[in-house]
Amino acid sequence: MLFRDMVYTLREVTSPYCTRYFISFKDGQEVFHNIEVSEELYIEFRKLERINRNLQQFNERHSEYSELTETTLNRRALRLPQNVDELIIEEEQAELLHKTIAVLPEIQRRRFLLYHEYDLNYYQIGAMEYCTPQAVRRSVIIAREKVKAQMKQYLCA
Protein backbone atom coordinates (compact mmCIF):
# COMPACT_ATOMS: atom_id res chain seq x y z
CA MET A 1 0.00 0.00 0.00
CA LEU A 2 1.40 3.36 -0.98
CA PHE A 3 1.31 6.38 1.28
CA ARG A 4 -1.19 8.17 -0.93
CA ASP A 5 -3.48 5.12 -0.96
CA MET A 6 -4.04 5.11 2.80
CA VAL A 7 -7.35 3.59 3.87
CA TYR A 8 -7.28 5.14 7.33
CA THR A 9 -6.77 8.52 8.94
CA LEU A 10 -5.05 9.35 12.20
CA ARG A 11 -6.54 12.03 14.37
CA GLU A 12 -5.40 13.67 17.57
CA VAL A 13 -7.94 15.48 19.77
CA THR A 14 -6.43 17.75 22.41
CA SER A 15 -8.46 19.08 25.32
CA PRO A 16 -7.23 21.03 28.34
CA TYR A 17 -7.24 17.85 30.41
CA CYS A 18 -5.85 15.20 28.04
CA THR A 19 -4.98 14.21 24.50
CA ARG A 20 -6.93 11.44 22.80
CA TYR A 21 -5.83 9.51 19.71
CA PHE A 22 -8.15 8.05 17.05
CA ILE A 23 -7.85 5.90 13.95
CA SER A 24 -10.71 6.25 11.46
CA PHE A 25 -11.36 3.85 8.57
CA LYS A 26 -14.04 2.15 6.48
CA ASP A 27 -14.34 -1.61 6.65
CA GLY A 28 -15.14 -4.01 3.80
CA GLN A 29 -18.86 -3.27 4.05
CA GLU A 30 -18.17 0.49 3.73
CA VAL A 31 -19.08 1.06 7.40
CA PHE A 32 -17.12 3.94 8.93
CA HIS A 33 -15.31 3.22 12.23
CA ASN A 34 -13.64 5.64 14.60
CA ILE A 35 -11.52 3.84 17.20
CA GLU A 36 -9.71 5.41 20.12
CA VAL A 37 -6.18 4.00 20.53
CA SER A 38 -3.32 4.40 22.97
CA GLU A 39 -0.58 6.95 22.44
CA GLU A 40 1.97 4.18 21.76
CA LEU A 41 -0.14 2.68 18.97
CA TYR A 42 -0.78 6.13 17.51
CA ILE A 43 2.99 6.85 17.48
CA GLU A 44 3.69 3.51 15.79
CA PHE A 45 1.14 4.29 13.10
CA ARG A 46 2.84 7.67 12.53
CA LYS A 47 6.20 5.91 12.20
CA LEU A 48 4.65 3.47 9.74
CA GLU A 49 3.32 6.39 7.68
CA ARG A 50 6.75 8.03 7.61
CA ILE A 51 8.46 4.80 6.55
CA ASN A 52 5.85 4.22 3.87
CA ARG A 53 6.24 7.79 2.56
CA ASN A 54 10.04 7.43 2.47
CA LEU A 55 9.77 4.17 0.53
CA GLN A 56 7.39 5.78 -1.93
CA GLN A 57 9.75 8.72 -2.46
CA PHE A 58 12.68 6.34 -2.89
CA ASN A 59 10.73 4.43 -5.55
CA GLU A 60 9.84 7.65 -7.36
CA ARG A 61 13.46 8.84 -7.34
CA HIS A 62 14.78 5.55 -8.68
CA SER A 63 12.05 4.64 -11.16
CA GLU A 64 12.55 5.14 -14.83
CA TYR A 65 9.64 6.90 -16.41
CA SER A 66 10.70 6.57 -20.03
CA GLU A 67 8.92 4.02 -22.15
CA LEU A 68 10.99 0.86 -22.36
CA THR A 69 10.49 -0.88 -25.66
CA GLU A 70 12.54 -3.51 -27.39
CA THR A 71 14.05 -0.80 -29.59
CA THR A 72 15.18 1.40 -26.70
CA LEU A 73 16.60 -1.57 -24.82
CA ASN A 74 18.52 -2.71 -27.90
CA ARG A 75 19.95 0.80 -28.32
CA ARG A 76 21.37 0.58 -24.79
CA ALA A 77 22.70 -2.96 -25.12
CA LEU A 78 26.42 -3.52 -25.51
CA ARG A 79 25.75 -6.39 -27.89
CA LEU A 80 22.57 -6.67 -29.89
CA PRO A 81 20.68 -9.90 -29.29
CA GLN A 82 20.64 -12.36 -32.16
CA ASN A 83 17.39 -13.29 -33.76
CA VAL A 84 16.19 -16.89 -33.74
CA ASP A 85 17.40 -17.67 -37.26
CA GLU A 86 20.94 -16.53 -36.46
CA LEU A 87 20.97 -18.57 -33.25
CA ILE A 88 19.84 -21.72 -35.07
CA ILE A 89 22.41 -21.28 -37.85
CA GLU A 90 25.18 -20.62 -35.33
CA GLU A 91 24.23 -23.71 -33.34
CA GLU A 92 24.15 -25.87 -36.48
CA GLN A 93 27.57 -24.58 -37.50
CA ALA A 94 29.00 -25.30 -34.04
CA GLU A 95 27.52 -28.81 -34.15
CA LEU A 96 29.00 -29.42 -37.61
CA LEU A 97 32.37 -28.10 -36.44
CA HIS A 98 32.39 -30.51 -33.49
CA LYS A 99 31.41 -33.44 -35.73
CA THR A 100 34.11 -32.51 -38.25
CA ILE A 101 36.75 -32.27 -35.54
CA ALA A 102 35.60 -35.59 -34.07
CA VAL A 103 36.29 -37.49 -37.32
CA LEU A 104 39.85 -36.18 -37.62
CA PRO A 105 42.63 -38.69 -36.90
CA GLU A 106 43.53 -38.72 -33.20
CA ILE A 107 46.88 -36.96 -33.51
CA GLN A 108 45.51 -34.20 -35.77
CA ARG A 109 42.46 -33.74 -33.55
CA ARG A 110 44.57 -33.47 -30.39
CA ARG A 111 47.03 -31.01 -31.92
CA PHE A 112 44.26 -28.97 -33.57
CA LEU A 113 42.38 -28.63 -30.26
CA LEU A 114 45.53 -27.84 -28.28
CA TYR A 115 46.41 -25.11 -30.75
CA HIS A 116 42.96 -23.56 -31.29
CA GLU A 117 41.09 -24.29 -28.06
CA TYR A 118 43.86 -24.12 -25.49
CA ASP A 119 45.98 -21.47 -27.28
CA LEU A 120 49.20 -23.42 -27.04
CA ASN A 121 51.91 -22.68 -29.61
CA TYR A 122 53.69 -25.21 -31.81
CA TYR A 123 56.72 -25.35 -29.52
CA GLN A 124 54.62 -26.14 -26.43
CA ILE A 125 52.66 -28.84 -28.23
CA GLY A 126 55.86 -30.28 -29.70
CA ALA A 127 57.39 -30.46 -26.21
CA MET A 128 54.30 -32.25 -24.87
CA GLU A 129 54.30 -34.80 -27.69
CA TYR A 130 58.08 -35.19 -28.04
CA CYS A 131 58.16 -34.03 -31.67
CA THR A 132 59.30 -31.00 -33.62
CA PRO A 133 57.27 -27.79 -33.87
CA GLN A 134 57.28 -28.19 -37.67
CA ALA A 135 55.52 -31.56 -37.39
CA VAL A 136 52.90 -30.03 -35.10
CA ARG A 137 52.43 -27.08 -37.47
CA ARG A 138 52.02 -29.37 -40.48
CA SER A 139 49.51 -31.51 -38.58
CA VAL A 140 47.47 -28.47 -37.48
CA ILE A 141 47.45 -27.01 -41.01
CA ILE A 142 46.23 -30.30 -42.53
CA ALA A 143 43.53 -30.58 -39.85
CA ARG A 144 42.46 -26.98 -40.48
CA GLU A 145 42.21 -27.61 -44.23
CA LYS A 146 40.03 -30.69 -43.62
CA VAL A 147 37.75 -28.73 -41.30
CA LYS A 148 37.51 -25.83 -43.79
CA ALA A 149 36.64 -28.20 -46.61
CA GLN A 150 33.86 -29.84 -44.59
CA MET A 151 32.47 -26.48 -43.43
CA LYS A 152 32.60 -25.08 -46.99
CA GLN A 153 30.81 -28.18 -48.28
CA TYR A 154 28.06 -27.65 -45.68
CA LEU A 155 27.75 -23.89 -46.25
CA CYS A 156 27.59 -24.22 -50.04
CA ALA A 157 24.97 -26.97 -49.88
N, CA, C and O of each residue as an XYZ file, in Angstrom:
628
protein
N       0.856     -1.172      0.000
C       0.000      0.000      0.000
C       0.899      1.230      0.000
O       1.814      1.348      0.815
N       0.626      2.132     -0.916
C       1.402      3.357     -0.977
C       0.849      4.383     -0.008
O      -0.299      4.296      0.428
N       1.677      5.345      0.316
C       1.313      6.379      1.278
C       0.051      7.118      0.835
O      -0.821      7.422      1.649
N      -0.032      7.403     -0.469
C      -1.189      8.174     -0.928
C      -2.453      7.331     -1.007
O      -3.543      7.879     -1.173
N      -2.333      6.015     -0.894
C      -3.483      5.119     -0.961
C      -3.957      4.697      0.419
O      -4.572      3.640      0.561
N      -3.690      5.492      1.428
C      -4.042      5.110      2.798
C      -5.544      4.915      2.919
O      -6.331      5.670      2.349
N      -5.926      3.893      3.668
C      -7.348      3.592      3.871
C      -7.785      3.973      5.274
O      -8.876      3.608      5.712
N      -6.939      4.702      5.973
C      -7.276      5.135      7.331
C      -6.776      6.561      7.523
O      -5.961      7.062      6.749
N      -7.280      7.201      8.568
C      -6.771      8.523      8.941
C      -6.462      8.504     10.434
O      -7.151      7.857     11.223
N      -5.432      9.214     10.789
C      -5.052      9.347     12.196
C      -5.498     10.730     12.663
O      -5.352     11.726     11.954
N      -6.031     10.761     13.844
C      -6.541     12.028     14.371
C      -6.149     12.160     15.827
O      -6.160     11.189     16.584
N      -5.808     13.364     16.200
C      -5.400     13.674     17.568
C      -6.336     14.776     18.079
O      -6.433     15.848     17.482
N      -7.018     14.494     19.187
C      -7.940     15.481     19.769
C      -7.351     15.923     21.105
O      -7.179     15.120     22.022
N      -7.049     17.210     21.195
C      -6.432     17.745     22.406
C      -7.457     18.592     23.161
O      -8.083     19.492     22.602
N      -7.604     18.280     24.433
C      -8.460     19.077     25.316
C      -7.576     19.603     26.448
O      -6.431     19.169     26.576
N      -8.067     20.505     27.252
C      -7.235     21.030     28.339
C      -6.808     19.949     29.334
O      -5.802     20.112     30.024
N      -7.535     18.887     29.414
C      -7.235     17.849     30.413
C      -6.379     16.700     29.874
O      -5.545     16.146     30.590
N      -6.599     16.345     28.587
C      -5.850     15.201     28.040
C      -5.838     15.262     26.518
O      -6.519     16.072     25.890
N      -5.034     14.368     25.959
C      -4.981     14.214     24.502
C      -5.463     12.810     24.167
O      -5.017     11.825     24.756
N      -6.380     12.738     23.215
C      -6.928     11.435     22.802
C      -6.523     11.176     21.356
O      -6.403     12.103     20.556
N      -6.315      9.895     21.031
C      -5.832      9.510     19.706
C      -6.863      8.595     19.059
O      -7.399      7.698     19.710
N      -7.143      8.825     17.760
C      -8.155      8.053     17.048
C      -7.613      7.587     15.706
O      -6.801      8.257     15.067
N      -8.087      6.420     15.303
C      -7.851      5.903     13.947
C      -9.230      5.734     13.327
O     -10.102      5.082     13.904
N      -9.426      6.321     12.152
C     -10.710      6.246     11.458
C     -10.513      5.504     10.149
O      -9.523      5.717      9.450
N     -11.461      4.628      9.817
C     -11.365      3.854      8.575
C     -12.734      3.306      8.210
O     -13.658      3.302      9.024
N     -12.847      2.838      6.952
C     -14.043      2.152      6.485
C     -13.695      0.687      6.338
O     -12.627      0.339      5.835
N     -14.605     -0.173      6.782
C     -14.345     -1.607      6.655
C     -14.804     -2.103      5.281
O     -15.178     -1.305      4.421
N     -14.773     -3.407      5.081
C     -15.138     -4.006      3.796
C     -16.580     -3.763      3.394
O     -16.897     -3.786      2.205
N     -17.456     -3.531      4.352
C     -18.860     -3.267      4.049
C     -19.142     -1.762      3.960
O     -20.297     -1.337      3.998
N     -18.074     -0.959      3.842
C     -18.169      0.488      3.733
C     -18.765      1.145      4.982
O     -19.354      2.223      4.904
N     -18.605      0.483      6.134
C     -19.078      1.060      7.399
C     -17.910      1.830      8.015
O     -16.811      1.292      8.152
N     -18.147      3.076      8.381
C     -17.119      3.945      8.931
C     -16.915      3.639     10.414
O     -17.884      3.537     11.166
N     -15.656      3.493     10.836
C     -15.308      3.223     12.225
C     -14.347      4.298     12.722
O     -13.482      4.769     11.984
N     -14.515      4.668     13.963
C     -13.645      5.645     14.602
C     -13.231      5.026     15.942
O     -14.033      4.956     16.873
N     -11.977      4.578     16.032
C     -11.525      3.836     17.205
C     -10.508      4.669     17.970
O      -9.584      5.238     17.387
N     -10.692      4.730     19.284
C      -9.712      5.409     20.116
C      -8.599      4.412     20.444
O      -8.862      3.266     20.808
N      -7.332      4.877     20.305
C      -6.183      4.003     20.535
C      -5.237      4.656     21.541
O      -5.371      5.834     21.874
N      -4.296      3.872     22.008
C      -3.320      4.403     22.970
C      -2.298      5.283     22.239
O      -2.178      5.245     21.014
N      -1.583      6.058     23.014
C      -0.577      6.947     22.440
C       0.529      6.145     21.752
O       1.029      6.550     20.703
N       0.912      5.005     22.341
C       1.975      4.179     21.757
C       1.565      3.667     20.373
O       2.354      3.716     19.429
N       0.340      3.181     20.260
C      -0.136      2.677     18.971
C      -0.223      3.815     17.951
O       0.129      3.634     16.785
N      -0.683      4.966     18.382
C      -0.782      6.127     17.512
C       0.614      6.507     16.986
O       0.776      6.789     15.799
N       1.610      6.512     17.869
C       2.989      6.854     17.477
C       3.534      5.825     16.487
O       4.218      6.186     15.530
N       3.233      4.551     16.714
C       3.692      3.507     15.794
C       3.059      3.674     14.413
O       3.721      3.473     13.395
N       1.789      4.039     14.383
C       1.139      4.290     13.101
C       1.790      5.478     12.389
O       1.961      5.444     11.170
N       2.148      6.511     13.121
C       2.839      7.666     12.531
C       4.194      7.252     11.952
O       4.574      7.687     10.865
N       4.920      6.401     12.696
C       6.205      5.905     12.196
C       6.000      5.104     10.912
O       6.762      5.236      9.954
N       4.961      4.274     10.911
C       4.648      3.472      9.735
C       4.346      4.368      8.535
O       4.786      4.083      7.422
N       3.605      5.438      8.755
C       3.318      6.387      7.676
C       4.600      7.019      7.134
O       4.766      7.157      5.922
N       5.494      7.399      8.029
C       6.747      8.027      7.614
C       7.602      7.044      6.805
O       8.169      7.409      5.775
N       7.691      5.814      7.272
C       8.464      4.795      6.546
C       7.857      4.563      5.174
O       8.573      4.492      4.175
N       6.547      4.446      5.127
C       5.852      4.216      3.870
C       6.075      5.384      2.901
O       6.299      5.164      1.711
N       6.015      6.599      3.395
C       6.240      7.787      2.564
C       7.680      7.809      2.047
O       7.914      8.126      0.881
N       8.632      7.476      2.899
C      10.035      7.432      2.469
C      10.258      6.379      1.387
O      10.982      6.620      0.421
N       9.642      5.224      1.549
C       9.767      4.174      0.530
C       9.168      4.625     -0.792
O       9.736      4.380     -1.857
N       8.033      5.276     -0.722
C       7.394      5.781     -1.934
C       8.285      6.809     -2.626
O       8.435      6.771     -3.847
N       8.869      7.718     -1.870
C       9.752      8.724     -2.456
C      11.003      8.088     -3.051
O      11.486      8.510     -4.102
N      11.519      7.073     -2.372
C      12.678      6.338     -2.893
C      12.334      5.705     -4.235
O      13.107      5.792     -5.189
N      11.163      5.065     -4.300
C      10.731      4.434     -5.548
C      10.577      5.464     -6.662
O      10.971      5.209     -7.800
N      10.014      6.611     -6.345
C       9.838      7.649     -7.358
C      11.175      8.190     -7.845
O      11.333      8.478     -9.032
N      12.142      8.332     -6.934
C      13.457      8.835     -7.337
C      14.199      7.845     -8.223
O      14.951      8.247     -9.111
N      13.992      6.555     -7.989
C      14.776      5.546     -8.680
C      14.008      4.816     -9.775
O      14.513      3.845    -10.338
N      12.823      5.257    -10.079
C      12.055      4.643    -11.156
C      12.381      5.339    -12.458
O      12.668      6.535    -12.498
N      12.329      4.566    -13.511
C      12.554      5.139    -14.830
C      11.193      5.360    -15.466
O      10.386      4.436    -15.571
N      10.953      6.561    -15.879
C       9.643      6.897    -16.412
C       9.606      6.923    -17.926
O       8.566      7.223    -18.513
N      10.726      6.613    -18.573
C      10.700      6.566    -20.033
C      10.103      5.229    -20.464
O      10.148      4.238    -19.735
N       9.558      5.238    -21.644
C       8.922      4.022    -22.149
C      10.014      3.048    -22.586
O      10.855      3.377    -23.423
N       9.991      1.862    -22.016
C      10.991      0.859    -22.364
C      10.397     -0.081    -23.401
O       9.496     -0.868    -23.111
N      10.912      0.015    -24.593
C      10.488     -0.884    -25.656
C      11.684     -1.718    -26.069
O      12.802     -1.492    -25.607
N      11.447     -2.666    -26.928
C      12.539     -3.509    -27.390
C      13.588     -2.668    -28.129
O      14.786     -2.938    -28.038
N      13.133     -1.666    -28.849
C      14.048     -0.798    -29.594
C      14.942     -0.004    -28.659
O      16.152      0.062    -28.874
N      14.364      0.606    -27.617
C      15.179      1.402    -26.701
C      16.137      0.527    -25.908
O      17.266      0.934    -25.636
N      15.702     -0.663    -25.537
C      16.600     -1.573    -24.820
C      17.750     -2.030    -25.710
O      18.886     -2.140    -25.249
N      17.461     -2.294    -26.978
C      18.518     -2.706    -27.903
C      19.517     -1.586    -28.141
O      20.707     -1.849    -28.316
N      19.051     -0.330    -28.151
C      19.951      0.796    -28.318
C      20.937      0.886    -27.160
O      22.081      1.298    -27.350
N      20.505      0.506    -25.970
C      21.366      0.583    -24.786
C      22.293     -0.624    -24.655
O      23.312     -0.550    -23.969
N      21.956     -1.707    -25.293
C      22.700     -2.959    -25.116
C      24.115     -2.833    -25.673
O      24.346     -2.156    -26.675
N      25.050     -3.494    -25.010
C      26.418     -3.523    -25.512
C      26.505     -4.380    -26.766
O      27.177     -4.029    -27.735
N      25.808     -5.513    -26.726
C      25.746     -6.387    -27.892
C      24.278     -6.604    -28.224
O      23.469     -6.903    -27.346
N      23.948     -6.450    -29.490
C      22.568     -6.668    -29.895
C      22.242     -8.153    -29.820
O      23.070     -8.986    -30.190
N      21.053     -8.495    -29.350
C      20.679     -9.904    -29.289
C      20.478    -10.462    -30.695
O      20.033     -9.756    -31.601
N      20.809    -11.725    -30.858
C      20.639    -12.363    -32.156
C      19.195    -12.800    -32.312
O      18.516    -13.135    -31.341
N      18.742    -12.788    -33.561
C      17.392    -13.292    -33.763
C      17.428    -14.818    -33.802
O      18.505    -15.413    -33.785
N      16.289    -15.436    -33.851
C      16.187    -16.891    -33.739
C      16.895    -17.587    -34.889
O      17.558    -18.604    -34.689
N      16.756    -17.038    -36.104
C      17.400    -17.669    -37.263
C      18.915    -17.703    -37.102
O      19.551    -18.719    -37.379
N      19.494    -16.581    -36.649
C      20.943    -16.529    -36.461
C      21.400    -17.511    -35.390
O      22.444    -18.149    -35.531
N      20.618    -17.630    -34.318
C      20.971    -18.571    -33.254
C      20.956    -20.008    -33.756
O      21.843    -20.794    -33.426
N      19.948    -20.352    -34.554
C      19.837    -21.723    -35.074
C      20.999    -22.014    -36.013
O      21.611    -23.079    -35.933
N      21.308    -21.068    -36.906
C      22.413    -21.276    -37.846
C      23.735    -21.420    -37.104
O      24.544    -22.292    -37.421
N      23.947    -20.547    -36.102
C      25.185    -20.618    -35.327
C      25.309    -21.955    -34.593
O      26.393    -22.535    -34.524
N      24.201    -22.431    -34.052
C      24.231    -23.708    -33.340
C      24.495    -24.868    -34.295
O      25.229    -25.796    -33.955
N      23.900    -24.821    -35.487
C      24.149    -25.873    -36.481
C      25.607    -25.863    -36.920
O      26.213    -26.919    -37.095
N      26.173    -24.665    -37.097
C      27.575    -24.578    -37.498
C      28.495    -25.112    -36.405
O      29.475    -25.797    -36.697
N      28.186    -24.803    -35.154
C      28.998    -25.304    -34.040
C      28.905    -26.826    -33.965
O      29.901    -27.507    -33.722
N      27.704    -27.349    -34.175
C      27.519    -28.811    -34.147
C      28.303    -29.467    -35.278
O      28.954    -30.491    -35.069
N      28.244    -28.882    -36.479
C      29.002    -29.422    -37.609
C      30.499    -29.353    -37.337
O      31.232    -30.293    -37.645
N      30.955    -28.244    -36.761
C      32.372    -28.101    -36.445
C      32.823    -29.198    -35.483
O      33.878    -29.799    -35.682
N      32.036    -29.460    -34.447
C      32.388    -30.513    -33.488
C      32.398    -31.896    -34.149
O      33.269    -32.716    -33.859
N      31.440    -32.150    -35.028
C      31.413    -33.436    -35.731
C      32.620    -33.580    -36.649
O      33.227    -34.648    -36.737
N      32.957    -32.489    -37.330
C      34.105    -32.512    -38.246
C      35.402    -32.747    -37.482
O      36.253    -33.523    -37.916
N      35.548    -32.082    -36.357
C      36.754    -32.273    -35.542
C      36.801    -33.687    -34.985
O      37.879    -34.265    -34.851
N      35.645    -34.248    -34.660
C      35.598    -35.590    -34.074
C      36.051    -36.674    -35.051
O      36.550    -37.714    -34.620
N      35.887    -36.452    -36.353
C      36.285    -37.488    -37.321
C      37.739    -37.348    -37.774
O      38.229    -38.173    -38.545
N      38.428    -36.314    -37.301
C      39.850    -36.181    -37.624
C      40.633    -37.326    -36.981
O      40.210    -37.866    -35.959
N      41.770    -37.701    -37.571
C      42.629    -38.689    -36.904
C      43.038    -38.181    -35.524
O      43.109    -36.973    -35.302
N      43.302    -39.083    -34.615
C      43.530    -38.725    -33.201
C      44.638    -37.688    -33.016
O      44.465    -36.726    -32.268
N      45.753    -37.874    -33.681
C      46.878    -36.960    -33.510
C      46.523    -35.568    -34.025
O      46.799    -34.568    -33.361
N      45.909    -35.502    -35.211
C      45.508    -34.202    -35.767
C      44.469    -33.520    -34.871
O      44.548    -32.320    -34.607
N      43.504    -34.305    -34.415
C      42.458    -33.738    -33.548
C      43.066    -33.160    -32.275
O      42.746    -32.037    -31.886
N      43.940    -33.924    -31.629
C      44.567    -33.469    -30.389
C      45.384    -32.201    -30.617
O      45.264    -31.245    -29.851
N      46.197    -32.180    -31.643
C      47.032    -31.014    -31.922
C      46.178    -29.807    -32.330
O      46.446    -28.680    -31.913
N      45.164    -30.050    -33.136
C      44.259    -28.972    -33.566
C      43.582    -28.334    -32.355
O      43.530    -27.108    -32.250
N      43.067    -29.153    -31.443
C      42.382    -28.633    -30.256
C      43.349    -27.931    -29.308
O      43.019    -26.890    -28.740
N      44.549    -28.501    -29.137
C      45.530    -27.841    -28.276
C      45.911    -26.469    -28.828
O      46.097    -25.517    -28.071
N      46.024    -26.378    -30.142
C      46.411    -25.114    -30.750
C      45.262    -24.092    -30.726
O      45.463    -22.943    -30.334
N      44.067    -24.510    -31.144
C      42.960    -23.560    -31.289
C      42.131    -23.375    -30.016
O      41.675    -22.265    -29.744
N      41.931    -24.408    -29.252
C      41.085    -24.289    -28.062
C      41.877    -23.853    -26.832
O      41.405    -23.044    -26.033
N      43.085    -24.396    -26.692
C      43.859    -24.115    -25.486
C      44.962    -23.080    -25.715
O      45.734    -22.784    -24.803
N      45.038    -22.530    -26.932
C      45.975    -21.466    -27.284
C      47.430    -21.799    -26.971
O      48.198    -20.935    -26.549
N      47.795    -23.044    -27.181
C      49.203    -23.419    -27.038
C      49.903    -23.202    -28.370
O      49.278    -23.337    -29.422
N      51.188    -22.868    -28.346
C      51.907    -22.679    -29.608
C      52.546    -24.004    -30.034
O      52.518    -24.999    -29.310
N      53.125    -23.975    -31.250
C      53.687    -25.211    -31.809
C      54.814    -25.765    -30.947
O      54.962    -26.982    -30.832
N      55.598    -24.901    -30.350
C      56.722    -25.352    -29.518
C      56.215    -26.069    -28.260
O      56.758    -27.100    -27.862
N      55.176    -25.516    -27.645
C      54.624    -26.142    -26.432
C      54.005    -27.503    -26.748
O      54.182    -28.466    -26.002
N      53.279    -27.567    -27.859
C      52.656    -28.843    -28.234
C      53.733    -29.856    -28.593
O      53.650    -31.026    -28.219
N      54.758    -29.387    -29.333
C      55.865    -30.279    -29.698
C      56.568    -30.828    -28.467
O      56.951    -31.997    -28.447
N      56.744    -30.000    -27.436
C      57.393    -30.462    -26.206
C      56.519    -31.479    -25.488
O      57.033    -32.427    -24.894
N      55.212    -31.296    -25.534
C      54.298    -32.247    -24.872
C      54.295    -33.597    -25.573
O      54.184    -34.641    -24.931
N      54.420    -33.568    -26.924
C      54.298    -34.803    -27.690
C      55.658    -35.346    -28.167
O      55.708    -36.289    -28.956
N      56.728    -34.762    -27.697
C      58.084    -35.191    -28.037
C      58.301    -35.251    -29.551
O      58.782    -36.246    -30.094
N      57.923    -34.132    -30.221
C      58.161    -34.032    -31.668
C      58.548    -32.595    -31.996
O      58.559    -31.737    -31.113
N      58.856    -32.336    -33.228
C      59.303    -30.996    -33.616
C      58.113    -30.058    -33.807
O      57.008    -30.504    -34.114
N      58.342    -28.769    -33.625
C      57.267    -27.790    -33.866
C      56.784    -27.813    -35.315
O      55.611    -27.544    -35.573
N      57.668    -28.131    -36.264
C      57.277    -28.192    -37.671
C      56.271    -29.319    -37.913
O      55.342    -29.162    -38.705
N      56.452    -30.440    -37.240
C      55.518    -31.560    -37.390
C      54.144    -31.175    -36.826
O      53.107    -31.502    -37.403
N      54.160    -30.485    -35.706
C      52.896    -30.032    -35.101
C      52.216    -29.042    -36.040
O      51.012    -29.135    -36.279
N      52.982    -28.099    -36.568
C      52.429    -27.084    -37.468
C      51.806    -27.740    -38.692
O      50.690    -27.396    -39.080
N      52.506    -28.669    -39.293
C      52.019    -29.372    -40.477
C      50.729    -30.123    -40.152
O      49.785    -30.119    -40.943
N      50.693    -30.756    -39.007
C      49.506    -31.508    -38.583
C      48.313    -30.576    -38.367
O      47.192    -30.894    -38.763
N      48.558    -29.432    -37.740
C      47.472    -28.466    -37.476
C      46.958    -27.879    -38.787
O      45.752    -27.701    -38.955
N      47.865    -27.578    -39.717
C      47.448    -27.010    -41.008
C      46.600    -28.014    -41.784
O      45.572    -27.643    -42.351
N      47.010    -29.266    -41.817
C      46.235    -30.301    -42.527
C      44.857    -30.457    -41.890
O      43.854    -30.573    -42.593
N      44.811    -30.460    -40.552
C      43.530    -30.581    -39.852
C      42.640    -29.377    -40.161
O      41.436    -29.529    -40.371
N      43.227    -28.192    -40.188
C      42.460    -26.975    -40.479
C      41.884    -27.028    -41.899
O      40.738    -26.638    -42.124
N      42.681    -27.508    -42.844
C      42.206    -27.609    -44.232
C      41.046    -28.602    -44.331
O      40.085    -28.354    -45.059
N      41.124    -29.709    -43.614
C      40.031    -30.686    -43.623
C      38.759    -30.071    -43.030
O      37.666    -30.251    -43.568
N      38.906    -29.359    -41.939
C      37.750    -28.732    -41.297
C      37.148    -27.676    -42.219
O      35.927    -27.597    -42.357
N      38.003    -26.855    -42.858
C      37.513    -25.833    -43.786
C      36.742    -26.465    -44.940
O      35.677    -25.984    -45.328
N      37.292    -27.545    -45.480
C      36.637    -28.204    -46.615
C      35.253    -28.717    -46.223
O      34.289    -28.556    -46.971
N      35.162    -29.332    -45.051
C      33.858    -29.842    -44.588
C      32.882    -28.701    -44.346
O      31.712    -28.797    -44.719
N      33.347    -27.624    -43.728
C      32.470    -26.484    -43.432
C      32.030    -25.826    -44.749
O      30.864    -25.459    -44.894
N      32.949    -25.676    -45.702
C      32.602    -25.082    -46.990
C      31.565    -25.937    -47.719
O      30.628    -25.424    -48.331
N      31.758    -27.246    -47.636
C      30.812    -28.182    -48.279
C      29.414    -28.006    -47.664
O      28.413    -28.039    -48.380
N      29.350    -27.823    -46.362
C      28.059    -27.646    -45.679
C      27.448    -26.289    -46.027
O      26.252    -26.200    -46.307
N      28.266    -25.230    -46.011
C      27.751    -23.894    -46.246
C      27.313    -23.678    -47.686
O      26.402    -22.893    -47.950
N      27.961    -24.374    -48.621
C      27.589    -24.222    -50.040
C      26.392    -25.084    -50.397
O      25.760    -24.860    -51.430
N      26.068    -26.057    -49.572
C      24.968    -26.965    -49.885
C      23.621    -26.317    -49.630
O      22.584    -26.946    -49.843
